[in-house]
Amino acid sequence: MLHIRLGSELHRALRVIVAEQDTTLQEWVVRALTAAAREAGMREPTDSQGAG
C-alpha cells in the first residue's frame, strides 16, 4: 500500500481526468506507475493490480 499527498490543483486535475476516462484515481495511478516502471526496465508485476 502506498499513500501520497497531492497538491489540491493536481488532485483536482486528476479527478477530472479519471472521470473523463471512466476509471478511478487508484486504477489510473497504478497504470501510470506501471508504465513508468516498464520504461525504467521493470519486469511485469506478479499480480493483476501491480500492487503488493
LUMROVEX-431488 format. One record per atom (N, C-alpha, C): residue in three letters; x, y, z. Coordinates in steps of 0.001 Angstrom, whole numbers, plus 524288, in hexadecimal, padded with zeros to 5 digits. Each point is the difference from the previous one (the first is absolute). Layout:
N
ALAXYZ;...
END
This chain:
52
MET8034D7FB6F80000;MET7FCB38049180000;MET8037C804D380000;LEU7FE3F803F17FD3D;LEU802F4804DA7FF90;LEU7FC588048E800EE;HIS801918038C80350;HIS7FD00804C7800E7;HIS80344804917FE19;ILE7FDA08036E7FCF4;ILE802C0804A97FE32;ILE7FCA1804CE800E4;ARG8028F8046A8008D;ARG7FD41804F680088;ARG80090802EE7FADE;LEU7FBAC801FE7FE18;LEU7FFF7802FF7FB2E;LEU7FE3D8058A80139;GLY8022A803AF7FD21;GLY7FE158054E80075;GLY7FA5E8003A7FE1D;SER7FD09803C4801E0;SER7FA71800357FEAA;SER7FF18800BB7FA28;GLU8033B803027FD58;GLU7FF57800CE7FA5E;GLU800EF7FAF07FCF6;LEU8041F7FD2A80156;LEU8011E7FB0E7FD5F;LEU7FBAA7FC1680110;HIS7FE447FFAA804D8;HIS7FBD97FC5880169;HIS7FB10801417FCF2;ARG7FEA0804F27FFB3;ARG7FB5C8019B7FD1A;ARG800857FE8A7FA39;ALA80489801137FDB1;ALA800E67FEC77FA79;ALA7FFA47FA1D7FF0B;LEU802377FCE580373;LEU7FFCD7FA557FF66;LEU7FA757FDF080093;ARG7FCEE8024A80385;ARG7FA897FE558008E;ARG7FCF6800E57FAF6;VAL80122804547FD55;VAL7FD698010D7FAFF;VAL801AB7FBF57FBF7;ILE805137FEE97FFBE;ILE802097FC317FC39;ILE7FD917FAA6800D4;VAL7FFF17FE26804D3;VAL7FDF07FABB800F3;VAL7FA207FFC17FF06;ALA7FD418043680110;ALA7FA63800177FED9;ALA7FF1C7FFA17FA1F;GLU80314802D87FCFD;GLU7FF887FFD37FA4E;GLU801567FA9F7FDDB;GLN8037F7FD37802A0;GLN801A47FAD17FE42;GLN7FCC27FBA980280;ASP7FC228017080324;ASP7FC8F7FC46802AB;ASP803207FBE0802F0;THR803AE801D58032D;THR803397FC8F80334;THR8006C802688056C;THR8030B7FD9A8035F;THR800E68023280533;THR8057C8023D80042;LEU800D98035E803C5;LEU8053C80225800BE;LEU803D97FBA78014A;GLN7FE577FC3C80327;GLN8034D7FB8580154;GLN801C17FD1D7FB15;GLU7FC3D7FEAE7FC9E;GLU8014E7FD247FB3A;GLU8038F803377FC70;TRP7FEE6805097FF99;TRP803158036C7FC9F;TRP805AA80053801F0;VAL800AD8009E8051F;VAL80540800618023C;VAL802FB7FAE27FF39;VAL7FD6E7FB90800D5;VAL802987FAF17FF30;VAL801D97FF857FA60;ARG7FCA3801607FC3B;ARG8018D7FFB57FA7C;ARG80485803B57FED1;ALA7FFC8804C780206;ALA80421803D17FF01;ALA805367FE3780257;LEU7FFE97FE10804C7;LEU804D07FE2E8027F;LEU8021D7FB1B7FD5F;THR7FC877FC847FE5B;THR801B27FB4E7FD3E;THR802A18016F7FAE5;ALA7FDB2803A17FD1B;ALA80257801B47FB10;ALA8055C80283800EC;ALA8006E8033D803F9;ALA805008027F80130;ALA804177FBFA8019C;ALA7FE697FC2680310;ALA803A27FBF1801B3;ALA801CE7FCA87FB61;ARG7FC747FEE67FC6C;ARG801837FD0B7FB52;ARG80408803067FCD6;GLU7FF1E8050B7FF5A;GLU803C0803407FD29;GLU805557FFEE802A3;ALA800027FF6E80525;ALA804E47FFE0802F1;ALA802717FA918001A;GLY7FD557FC2A7FD94;GLY8023E7FAC87FF98;GLY7FDCC7FBF4803A5;MET7FBB880129802AE;MET7FDAE7FC368038C;MET7FD687FB9D7FCF1;ARG8005F7FB4B80215;ARG7FD207FB9F7FDBF;ARG7FA518006E801AE;GLU7FCAA7FCD57FDA6;GLU7FA618001B80125;GLU7FF0D7FEDA805C7;PRO7FC31802BB8026C;PRO7FE8E7FED08056A;PRO7FDC27FA8280064;THR800507FDB3804B6;THR7FE367FAA5800B6;THR7FA2C7FF9A80117;ASP7FD6B8044E80156;ASP7FA587FFC9800DF;ASP7FD43803927FC26;SER7FADB7FF7E7FF92;SER7FD09802B97FBF4;SER7FFC6805DC800C0;GLN8008C801F6804C0;GLN7FFB180594800FA;GLN80554802A17FFFB;GLY804187FD088003B;GLY80526802518004A;GLY8014A8020B80568;ALA7FCC87FED6803C9;ALA800EC801B98055C;ALA800707FB338037D;GLY8034E80051803D6;GLY800667FB5E8033B;GLY80119800FF8055A;
END
